[in-house]
Amino acid sequence: MNAINEIRARFTDLDARAVLAELVARWDAGDGKGYGELFTPDATYVQFDGVLLDGREEIADMHDLMFRTMLYGTRLVTHEIESVRQVGEDGAVVVSTGAALYPWQKEVTPKRLSRQTLILERRDGRWLIAGFQNSRIKPFPTSGPLFEVASRAVRLRVDRARRAA
């Protein structure tokens, strides 16, 4: 592979931004079918509530329904691209944060912020989403008085269960 082809083969932050910009455009247009077209036919999509969607058609159908109901009028905001990593020549993993905002919401609040992991696959020269995981960011506390009390309670229950076993 010569140097020019090597540069073209590398997945970059700009490629990630382009994929996310397409997601945003189709979301903001309320276009469930168009949103689904950004995914591979066999894609997996895990929604923020843990629901698993299987394949482009199911992803498109669910988003069509949601854009007409609970997500009506929302816009998708990409907050930050946290990491971009190419996997082989035709794969990439992108981790970003963002949120769906209703028209009355002006900015992303910590309560609405989610983290997305996108697994991208290049097919016929085009980057498509093969996997998508969306999770609300609710950090688990790792210090403070509540953490200490909860930790002791867990330890007591585990020790009790082990003794009973």
mmCIF file of the C-alpha atoms, coordinates in Angstrom:
data_MODEL
# 
_entry.id   MODEL 
# 
loop_
_atom_site.group_PDB 
_atom_site.id 
_atom_site.type_symbol 
_atom_site.label_atom_id 
_atom_site.label_alt_id 
_atom_site.label_comp_id 
_atom_site.label_asym_id 
_atom_site.label_entity_id 
_atom_site.label_seq_id 
_atom_site.pdbx_PDB_ins_code 
_atom_site.Cartn_x 
_atom_site.Cartn_y 
_atom_site.Cartn_z 
_atom_site.occupancy 
_atom_site.B_iso_or_equiv 
_atom_site.pdbx_formal_charge 
_atom_site.auth_seq_id 
_atom_site.auth_comp_id 
_atom_site.auth_asym_id 
_atom_site.auth_atom_id 
_atom_site.pdbx_PDB_model_num 
ATOM 1   C CA . MET A 1 1   ? 0.000   0.000   0.000  1.00 0.00 ? 1   MET A CA 1 
ATOM 2   C CA . ASN A 1 2   ? 1.527   3.333   -0.965 1.00 0.00 ? 2   ASN A CA 1 
ATOM 3   C CA . ALA A 1 3   ? 1.566   6.387   1.316  1.00 0.00 ? 3   ALA A CA 1 
ATOM 4   C CA . ILE A 1 4   ? -1.450  8.061   -0.347 1.00 0.00 ? 4   ILE A CA 1 
ATOM 5   C CA . ASN A 1 5   ? -3.651  4.959   -0.013 1.00 0.00 ? 5   ASN A CA 1 
ATOM 6   C CA . GLU A 1 6   ? -2.449  4.489   3.554  1.00 0.00 ? 6   GLU A CA 1 
ATOM 7   C CA . ILE A 1 7   ? -3.606  8.004   4.459  1.00 0.00 ? 7   ILE A CA 1 
ATOM 8   C CA . ARG A 1 8   ? -6.991  7.430   2.798  1.00 0.00 ? 8   ARG A CA 1 
ATOM 9   C CA . ALA A 1 9   ? -7.470  4.125   4.628  1.00 0.00 ? 9   ALA A CA 1 
ATOM 10  C CA . ARG A 1 10  ? -6.978  5.692   8.059  1.00 0.00 ? 10  ARG A CA 1 
ATOM 11  C CA . PHE A 1 11  ? -10.197 6.501   9.909  1.00 0.00 ? 11  PHE A CA 1 
ATOM 12  C CA . THR A 1 12  ? -9.927  9.934   11.519 1.00 0.00 ? 12  THR A CA 1 
ATOM 13  C CA . ASP A 1 13  ? -11.742 12.302  13.801 1.00 0.00 ? 13  ASP A CA 1 
ATOM 14  C CA . LEU A 1 14  ? -13.065 14.015  10.648 1.00 0.00 ? 14  LEU A CA 1 
ATOM 15  C CA . ASP A 1 15  ? -14.618 10.732  9.482  1.00 0.00 ? 15  ASP A CA 1 
ATOM 16  C CA . ALA A 1 16  ? -16.240 10.327  12.895 1.00 0.00 ? 16  ALA A CA 1 
ATOM 17  C CA . ARG A 1 17  ? -17.610 13.866  12.726 1.00 0.00 ? 17  ARG A CA 1 
ATOM 18  C CA . ALA A 1 18  ? -19.039 13.169  9.257  1.00 0.00 ? 18  ALA A CA 1 
ATOM 19  C CA . VAL A 1 19  ? -20.847 10.014  10.453 1.00 0.00 ? 19  VAL A CA 1 
ATOM 20  C CA . LEU A 1 20  ? -22.232 11.827  13.493 1.00 0.00 ? 20  LEU A CA 1 
ATOM 21  C CA . ALA A 1 21  ? -23.271 14.816  11.352 1.00 0.00 ? 21  ALA A CA 1 
ATOM 22  C CA . GLU A 1 22  ? -25.338 12.458  9.157  1.00 0.00 ? 22  GLU A CA 1 
ATOM 23  C CA . LEU A 1 23  ? -26.988 10.952  12.248 1.00 0.00 ? 23  LEU A CA 1 
ATOM 24  C CA . VAL A 1 24  ? -27.799 14.446  13.507 1.00 0.00 ? 24  VAL A CA 1 
ATOM 25  C CA . ALA A 1 25  ? -29.210 15.587  10.154 1.00 0.00 ? 25  ALA A CA 1 
ATOM 26  C CA . ARG A 1 26  ? -31.538 12.592  9.823  1.00 0.00 ? 26  ARG A CA 1 
ATOM 27  C CA . TRP A 1 27  ? -32.581 12.756  13.490 1.00 0.00 ? 27  TRP A CA 1 
ATOM 28  C CA . ASP A 1 28  ? -33.294 16.487  13.315 1.00 0.00 ? 28  ASP A CA 1 
ATOM 29  C CA . ALA A 1 29  ? -35.374 15.927  10.156 1.00 0.00 ? 29  ALA A CA 1 
ATOM 30  C CA . GLY A 1 30  ? -37.413 13.293  12.021 1.00 0.00 ? 30  GLY A CA 1 
ATOM 31  C CA . ASP A 1 31  ? -36.490 10.828  9.253  1.00 0.00 ? 31  ASP A CA 1 
ATOM 32  C CA . GLY A 1 32  ? -36.633 7.339   10.761 1.00 0.00 ? 32  GLY A CA 1 
ATOM 33  C CA . LYS A 1 33  ? -36.090 5.592   7.427  1.00 0.00 ? 33  LYS A CA 1 
ATOM 34  C CA . GLY A 1 34  ? -33.141 7.844   6.572  1.00 0.00 ? 34  GLY A CA 1 
ATOM 35  C CA . TYR A 1 35  ? -31.711 7.346   10.059 1.00 0.00 ? 35  TYR A CA 1 
ATOM 36  C CA . GLY A 1 36  ? -31.908 3.586   9.552  1.00 0.00 ? 36  GLY A CA 1 
ATOM 37  C CA . GLU A 1 37  ? -30.057 3.844   6.225  1.00 0.00 ? 37  GLU A CA 1 
ATOM 38  C CA . LEU A 1 38  ? -26.929 4.879   8.128  1.00 0.00 ? 38  LEU A CA 1 
ATOM 39  C CA . PHE A 1 39  ? -26.734 1.386   9.651  1.00 0.00 ? 39  PHE A CA 1 
ATOM 40  C CA . THR A 1 40  ? -25.662 -1.922  8.152  1.00 0.00 ? 40  THR A CA 1 
ATOM 41  C CA . PRO A 1 41  ? -28.552 -4.295  7.312  1.00 0.00 ? 41  PRO A CA 1 
ATOM 42  C CA . ASP A 1 42  ? -27.495 -6.539  10.232 1.00 0.00 ? 42  ASP A CA 1 
ATOM 43  C CA . ALA A 1 43  ? -26.671 -3.760  12.737 1.00 0.00 ? 43  ALA A CA 1 
ATOM 44  C CA . THR A 1 44  ? -27.372 -3.980  16.454 1.00 0.00 ? 44  THR A CA 1 
ATOM 45  C CA . TYR A 1 45  ? -28.640 -0.950  18.361 1.00 0.00 ? 45  TYR A CA 1 
ATOM 46  C CA . VAL A 1 46  ? -28.956 -0.763  22.139 1.00 0.00 ? 46  VAL A CA 1 
ATOM 47  C CA . GLN A 1 47  ? -31.134 2.150   23.241 1.00 0.00 ? 47  GLN A CA 1 
ATOM 48  C CA . PHE A 1 48  ? -30.493 4.132   26.437 1.00 0.00 ? 48  PHE A CA 1 
ATOM 49  C CA . ASP A 1 49  ? -33.169 2.062   28.197 1.00 0.00 ? 49  ASP A CA 1 
ATOM 50  C CA . GLY A 1 50  ? -31.471 -1.229  27.261 1.00 0.00 ? 50  GLY A CA 1 
ATOM 51  C CA . VAL A 1 51  ? -33.889 -2.219  24.475 1.00 0.00 ? 51  VAL A CA 1 
ATOM 52  C CA . LEU A 1 52  ? -32.090 -4.112  21.688 1.00 0.00 ? 52  LEU A CA 1 
ATOM 53  C CA . LEU A 1 53  ? -32.993 -3.369  18.070 1.00 0.00 ? 53  LEU A CA 1 
ATOM 54  C CA . ASP A 1 54  ? -31.871 -5.921  15.501 1.00 0.00 ? 54  ASP A CA 1 
ATOM 55  C CA . GLY A 1 55  ? -31.097 -4.765  11.975 1.00 0.00 ? 55  GLY A CA 1 
ATOM 56  C CA . ARG A 1 56  ? -31.498 -1.643  9.879  1.00 0.00 ? 56  ARG A CA 1 
ATOM 57  C CA . GLU A 1 57  ? -35.234 -2.175  9.333  1.00 0.00 ? 57  GLU A CA 1 
ATOM 58  C CA . GLU A 1 58  ? -36.041 -2.477  13.040 1.00 0.00 ? 58  GLU A CA 1 
ATOM 59  C CA . ILE A 1 59  ? -33.836 0.542   13.822 1.00 0.00 ? 59  ILE A CA 1 
ATOM 60  C CA . ALA A 1 60  ? -35.630 2.581   11.140 1.00 0.00 ? 60  ALA A CA 1 
ATOM 61  C CA . ASP A 1 61  ? -39.111 1.445   12.249 1.00 0.00 ? 61  ASP A CA 1 
ATOM 62  C CA . MET A 1 62  ? -38.473 2.226   15.933 1.00 0.00 ? 62  MET A CA 1 
ATOM 63  C CA . HIS A 1 63  ? -37.042 5.651   15.144 1.00 0.00 ? 63  HIS A CA 1 
ATOM 64  C CA . ASP A 1 64  ? -39.908 6.417   12.782 1.00 0.00 ? 64  ASP A CA 1 
ATOM 65  C CA . LEU A 1 65  ? -42.325 5.634   15.616 1.00 0.00 ? 65  LEU A CA 1 
ATOM 66  C CA . MET A 1 66  ? -40.325 7.613   18.178 1.00 0.00 ? 66  MET A CA 1 
ATOM 67  C CA . PHE A 1 67  ? -39.894 10.645  15.874 1.00 0.00 ? 67  PHE A CA 1 
ATOM 68  C CA . ARG A 1 68  ? -43.690 10.739  15.519 1.00 0.00 ? 68  ARG A CA 1 
ATOM 69  C CA . THR A 1 69  ? -44.307 10.326  19.275 1.00 0.00 ? 69  THR A CA 1 
ATOM 70  C CA . MET A 1 70  ? -41.926 10.621  22.258 1.00 0.00 ? 70  MET A CA 1 
ATOM 71  C CA . LEU A 1 71  ? -39.014 12.157  20.310 1.00 0.00 ? 71  LEU A CA 1 
ATOM 72  C CA . TYR A 1 72  ? -41.197 14.412  18.168 1.00 0.00 ? 72  TYR A CA 1 
ATOM 73  C CA . GLY A 1 73  ? -39.460 17.711  17.463 1.00 0.00 ? 73  GLY A CA 1 
ATOM 74  C CA . THR A 1 74  ? -36.215 16.768  19.208 1.00 0.00 ? 74  THR A CA 1 
ATOM 75  C CA . ARG A 1 75  ? -32.783 17.604  17.923 1.00 0.00 ? 75  ARG A CA 1 
ATOM 76  C CA . LEU A 1 76  ? -29.687 15.522  18.437 1.00 0.00 ? 76  LEU A CA 1 
ATOM 77  C CA . VAL A 1 77  ? -26.687 17.257  19.960 1.00 0.00 ? 77  VAL A CA 1 
ATOM 78  C CA . THR A 1 78  ? -23.224 15.734  19.736 1.00 0.00 ? 78  THR A CA 1 
ATOM 79  C CA . HIS A 1 79  ? -21.469 17.014  22.816 1.00 0.00 ? 79  HIS A CA 1 
ATOM 80  C CA . GLU A 1 80  ? -17.946 15.592  22.428 1.00 0.00 ? 80  GLU A CA 1 
ATOM 81  C CA . ILE A 1 81  ? -16.068 12.895  20.527 1.00 0.00 ? 81  ILE A CA 1 
ATOM 82  C CA . GLU A 1 82  ? -14.108 11.166  23.270 1.00 0.00 ? 82  GLU A CA 1 
ATOM 83  C CA . SER A 1 83  ? -12.191 8.622   21.228 1.00 0.00 ? 83  SER A CA 1 
ATOM 84  C CA . VAL A 1 84  ? -11.710 7.351   17.705 1.00 0.00 ? 84  VAL A CA 1 
ATOM 85  C CA . ARG A 1 85  ? -9.912  4.089   16.982 1.00 0.00 ? 85  ARG A CA 1 
ATOM 86  C CA . GLN A 1 86  ? -9.560  2.267   13.703 1.00 0.00 ? 86  GLN A CA 1 
ATOM 87  C CA . VAL A 1 87  ? -9.909  -1.512  13.848 1.00 0.00 ? 87  VAL A CA 1 
ATOM 88  C CA . GLY A 1 88  ? -8.358  -3.119  10.775 1.00 0.00 ? 88  GLY A CA 1 
ATOM 89  C CA . GLU A 1 89  ? -8.797  -1.445  7.395  1.00 0.00 ? 89  GLU A CA 1 
ATOM 90  C CA . ASP A 1 90  ? -12.596 -1.374  7.376  1.00 0.00 ? 90  ASP A CA 1 
ATOM 91  C CA . GLY A 1 91  ? -13.626 -0.921  10.979 1.00 0.00 ? 91  GLY A CA 1 
ATOM 92  C CA . ALA A 1 92  ? -13.616 1.816   13.579 1.00 0.00 ? 92  ALA A CA 1 
ATOM 93  C CA . VAL A 1 93  ? -14.888 2.438   17.097 1.00 0.00 ? 93  VAL A CA 1 
ATOM 94  C CA . VAL A 1 94  ? -16.109 5.907   18.044 1.00 0.00 ? 94  VAL A CA 1 
ATOM 95  C CA . VAL A 1 95  ? -17.120 6.957   21.551 1.00 0.00 ? 95  VAL A CA 1 
ATOM 96  C CA . SER A 1 96  ? -19.008 10.227  21.879 1.00 0.00 ? 96  SER A CA 1 
ATOM 97  C CA . THR A 1 97  ? -21.371 12.015  24.204 1.00 0.00 ? 97  THR A CA 1 
ATOM 98  C CA . GLY A 1 98  ? -24.581 13.783  23.370 1.00 0.00 ? 98  GLY A CA 1 
ATOM 99  C CA . ALA A 1 99  ? -28.281 14.096  23.996 1.00 0.00 ? 99  ALA A CA 1 
ATOM 100 C CA . ALA A 1 100 ? -31.668 14.484  22.363 1.00 0.00 ? 100 ALA A CA 1 
ATOM 101 C CA . LEU A 1 101 ? -33.085 17.885  23.247 1.00 0.00 ? 101 LEU A CA 1 
ATOM 102 C CA . TYR A 1 102 ? -36.666 19.097  23.005 1.00 0.00 ? 102 TYR A CA 1 
ATOM 103 C CA . PRO A 1 103 ? -37.324 22.529  21.498 1.00 0.00 ? 103 PRO A CA 1 
ATOM 104 C CA . TRP A 1 104 ? -37.727 24.129  24.940 1.00 0.00 ? 104 TRP A CA 1 
ATOM 105 C CA . GLN A 1 105 ? -34.306 22.837  26.064 1.00 0.00 ? 105 GLN A CA 1 
ATOM 106 C CA . LYS A 1 106 ? -31.387 25.109  25.224 1.00 0.00 ? 106 LYS A CA 1 
ATOM 107 C CA . GLU A 1 107 ? -28.430 23.054  26.442 1.00 0.00 ? 107 GLU A CA 1 
ATOM 108 C CA . VAL A 1 108 ? -27.431 19.550  27.450 1.00 0.00 ? 108 VAL A CA 1 
ATOM 109 C CA . THR A 1 109 ? -27.769 19.092  31.202 1.00 0.00 ? 109 THR A CA 1 
ATOM 110 C CA . PRO A 1 110 ? -25.845 16.392  33.088 1.00 0.00 ? 110 PRO A CA 1 
ATOM 111 C CA . LYS A 1 111 ? -29.139 14.543  33.651 1.00 0.00 ? 111 LYS A CA 1 
ATOM 112 C CA . ARG A 1 112 ? -29.736 14.241  29.866 1.00 0.00 ? 112 ARG A CA 1 
ATOM 113 C CA . LEU A 1 113 ? -26.172 13.427  28.787 1.00 0.00 ? 113 LEU A CA 1 
ATOM 114 C CA . SER A 1 114 ? -25.523 10.007  27.257 1.00 0.00 ? 114 SER A CA 1 
ATOM 115 C CA . ARG A 1 115 ? -22.456 8.198   25.977 1.00 0.00 ? 115 ARG A CA 1 
ATOM 116 C CA . GLN A 1 116 ? -22.620 6.396   22.649 1.00 0.00 ? 116 GLN A CA 1 
ATOM 117 C CA . THR A 1 117 ? -20.292 3.731   21.306 1.00 0.00 ? 117 THR A CA 1 
ATOM 118 C CA . LEU A 1 118 ? -20.504 3.325   17.540 1.00 0.00 ? 118 LEU A CA 1 
ATOM 119 C CA . ILE A 1 119 ? -18.920 0.391   15.755 1.00 0.00 ? 119 ILE A CA 1 
ATOM 120 C CA . LEU A 1 120 ? -18.397 1.444   12.166 1.00 0.00 ? 120 LEU A CA 1 
ATOM 121 C CA . GLU A 1 121 ? -17.791 -0.702  9.130  1.00 0.00 ? 121 GLU A CA 1 
ATOM 122 C CA . ARG A 1 122 ? -16.708 0.482   5.693  1.00 0.00 ? 122 ARG A CA 1 
ATOM 123 C CA . ARG A 1 123 ? -18.874 -1.095  2.997  1.00 0.00 ? 123 ARG A CA 1 
ATOM 124 C CA . ASP A 1 124 ? -18.483 -0.104  -0.635 1.00 0.00 ? 124 ASP A CA 1 
ATOM 125 C CA . GLY A 1 125 ? -16.398 2.913   0.363  1.00 0.00 ? 125 GLY A CA 1 
ATOM 126 C CA . ARG A 1 126 ? -19.002 4.208   2.826  1.00 0.00 ? 126 ARG A CA 1 
ATOM 127 C CA . TRP A 1 127 ? -18.854 4.127   6.621  1.00 0.00 ? 127 TRP A CA 1 
ATOM 128 C CA . LEU A 1 128 ? -21.987 2.516   8.099  1.00 0.00 ? 128 LEU A CA 1 
ATOM 129 C CA . ILE A 1 129 ? -22.866 1.837   11.717 1.00 0.00 ? 129 ILE A CA 1 
ATOM 130 C CA . ALA A 1 130 ? -22.729 -1.880  12.529 1.00 0.00 ? 130 ALA A CA 1 
ATOM 131 C CA . GLY A 1 131 ? -23.247 -1.466  16.275 1.00 0.00 ? 131 GLY A CA 1 
ATOM 132 C CA . PHE A 1 132 ? -24.578 1.317   18.490 1.00 0.00 ? 132 PHE A CA 1 
ATOM 133 C CA . GLN A 1 133 ? -24.800 1.412   22.285 1.00 0.00 ? 133 GLN A CA 1 
ATOM 134 C CA . ASN A 1 134 ? -26.374 4.406   24.004 1.00 0.00 ? 134 ASN A CA 1 
ATOM 135 C CA . SER A 1 135 ? -26.161 4.757   27.786 1.00 0.00 ? 135 SER A CA 1 
ATOM 136 C CA . ARG A 1 136 ? -27.146 7.569   30.102 1.00 0.00 ? 136 ARG A CA 1 
ATOM 137 C CA . ILE A 1 137 ? -24.178 8.851   32.059 1.00 0.00 ? 137 ILE A CA 1 
ATOM 138 C CA . LYS A 1 138 ? -24.949 8.289   35.721 1.00 0.00 ? 138 LYS A CA 1 
ATOM 139 C CA . PRO A 1 139 ? -21.604 7.756   37.423 1.00 0.00 ? 139 PRO A CA 1 
ATOM 140 C CA . PHE A 1 140 ? -21.635 5.348   40.320 1.00 0.00 ? 140 PHE A CA 1 
ATOM 141 C CA . PRO A 1 141 ? -20.304 7.082   43.443 1.00 0.00 ? 141 PRO A CA 1 
ATOM 142 C CA . THR A 1 142 ? -16.901 5.791   44.573 1.00 0.00 ? 142 THR A CA 1 
ATOM 143 C CA . SER A 1 143 ? -16.379 7.899   47.673 1.00 0.00 ? 143 SER A CA 1 
ATOM 144 C CA . GLY A 1 144 ? -18.186 9.787   50.392 1.00 0.00 ? 144 GLY A CA 1 
ATOM 145 C CA . PRO A 1 145 ? -20.411 8.803   53.313 1.00 0.00 ? 145 PRO A CA 1 
ATOM 146 C CA . LEU A 1 146 ? -23.178 7.209   51.212 1.00 0.00 ? 146 LEU A CA 1 
ATOM 147 C CA . PHE A 1 147 ? -20.615 5.086   49.370 1.00 0.00 ? 147 PHE A CA 1 
ATOM 148 C CA . GLU A 1 148 ? -19.069 3.948   52.674 1.00 0.00 ? 148 GLU A CA 1 
ATOM 149 C CA . VAL A 1 149 ? -22.444 2.942   54.165 1.00 0.00 ? 149 VAL A CA 1 
ATOM 150 C CA . ALA A 1 150 ? -23.525 1.154   50.985 1.00 0.00 ? 150 ALA A CA 1 
ATOM 151 C CA . SER A 1 151 ? -20.168 -0.674  50.774 1.00 0.00 ? 151 SER A CA 1 
ATOM 152 C CA . ARG A 1 152 ? -20.482 -1.940  54.355 1.00 0.00 ? 152 ARG A CA 1 
ATOM 153 C CA . ALA A 1 153 ? -24.061 -3.073  53.733 1.00 0.00 ? 153 ALA A CA 1 
ATOM 154 C CA . VAL A 1 154 ? -23.020 -5.012  50.616 1.00 0.00 ? 154 VAL A CA 1 
ATOM 155 C CA . ARG A 1 155 ? -20.097 -6.621  52.432 1.00 0.00 ? 155 ARG A CA 1 
ATOM 156 C CA . LEU A 1 156 ? -22.374 -7.712  55.318 1.00 0.00 ? 156 LEU A CA 1 
ATOM 157 C CA . ARG A 1 157 ? -24.941 -9.237  52.952 1.00 0.00 ? 157 ARG A CA 1 
ATOM 158 C CA . VAL A 1 158 ? -22.281 -11.048 50.905 1.00 0.00 ? 158 VAL A CA 1 
ATOM 159 C CA . ASP A 1 159 ? -20.593 -12.442 54.022 1.00 0.00 ? 159 ASP A CA 1 
ATOM 160 C CA . ARG A 1 160 ? -23.974 -13.566 55.384 1.00 0.00 ? 160 ARG A CA 1 
ATOM 161 C CA . ALA A 1 161 ? -24.838 -15.272 52.062 1.00 0.00 ? 161 ALA A CA 1 
ATOM 162 C CA . ARG A 1 162 ? -21.460 -17.026 51.947 1.00 0.00 ? 162 ARG A CA 1 
ATOM 163 C CA . ARG A 1 163 ? -21.875 -18.341 55.494 1.00 0.00 ? 163 ARG A CA 1 
ATOM 164 C CA . ALA A 1 164 ? -25.348 -19.629 54.669 1.00 0.00 ? 164 ALA A CA 1 
ATOM 165 C CA . ALA A 1 165 ? -24.149 -21.432 51.520 1.00 0.00 ? 165 ALA A CA 1 
# 
